[in-house]
C-alpha cells in the first residue's frame, strides 16, 4: 500500500487526509484515494483526468514525468506527495 | 428596485446593501479567494459563486440557508483519443473548464435551468440548479467553433448569455472571439448572427466575418428584445432585429472603446457604457472616469461624471462589472483598481461605496 500525502494548502478548500491505497501506478493509487474522497478529485486532476497545470506529484522525493496518464510506477512502500507547484510568486 | 449588490473580486465576494441613506458592505464570503463571477437567481432566491483557485481549478458554490455548498463544476467530456486540436498559439486546446465567464438563470418558465459559458469556449446547461451540468455538444461540434480565437484571454470564451424573455428556448450568446450565436431550440441547433460588425485586427478579407468579431459584451432589452447593444473591441454597435444585423455608432465621445454595456430594461434606446482610450491604452480618457449614456438609440451620448473621480483615475470596468437593476434607475460599477460606485438616478450621479476593494471582476444586483 502506498502512502499519499496532500499539500496542507488544499485542506482549506477540501479535506484531503493522508491516505493509504493500493496500486502499481500513480493513476491506480489516486483512483483508489478519490473513490473514497470524490470531491477532492477535481482539485488535483483536470477535466481530462490529467494532473492540473500548477500541481505536481513526487514519488519518494522524485517528481513524476507522466502528468497526463499518471503512469509513473509506485512501489508498495512508496510515499506519494501531492503538492502545488511553485507559481505566482 | 434592488437594495443588494453582489460584487465579485479577486479576493472574495462582497455583498453590498442599501442601509438607510447609502450603500455599505454588509458581508464578505470566500475572503482571500478569487471569485470571478456571481449569480443571484431571483426565481429560486439562490446565489451562485464561481471561484478560481488557481492551482486547484475552477469551482462553483451555491448558497444554502446558512452558508454555501460546493456544487458541480461544468466539466468537458473526454477528449477523443488522437484528436489534435490546437489553440491560436499552436498549443493543444484544453478540453477543460479554464474559467467560468458567464453564469445566468434560464427563463421564468423553466425553474432550475442555468446556463454557463466558459473558456475555452464550451457552453453548459443545468436543469437542476447547478447540481449537474450538460455540455452543449451541438455548439462545440459546430465547424465554425474551431475558428474561435482568444480575445479577452488567450483562449476563446463565452462571456454573454441572453435568454429571450418571450421564449426561453431562444438564447443568444457572444464569444470573444467568435461573434454572436443564436439558438431557437434551447441549444439543439445554432446559427451565427452579428453581421455588420467590424474587426480591425483582422486582414481585410476577414474584417466583416461574423465569426471573427471580438464582442466584449452583448446586452438585450428585456421589454423590447429585438434591440441589442454591443460593446465591441472596435466600437459600439446596435441591432434592431434581434442581433442579426448591427450598425456601428462612430460619433461617441470621449471614446467608443470599452468592455461593458447595459441597456434599460424597458427603454431599448437607453444604454450605458464605460469608455477607455482605446485598445492599446486601456485607461479612462484624460484620467477621468466617466459613464456614457444614450437615450435615443445612439444618435447622441451624454458624458456622466458627477461623483466619479475626474483626476488621475485609471479604473477599468470589465465586461461584467457594470450592472443595472430591474427598475432601470439603479446602476452599479466596479473597477480593476477597487472602486465601487452606485447610481440611483440612471447614472446622472454616482456615490462611491469603496475605492479600496480588491480588483472587481463582476457586479450584479441581487
Interface residues (C-beta under 8 A of the other chain):
Chain A: X9 X10 X13 X14 X39 X42 X43 X44 X46 X47 X48 X52 X54 X55 X84 X85 X87 X88
Chain B: X53 X54 X55 X56 X57 X59 X70 X73 X75 X76 X78 X79 X94 X95 X96 X97
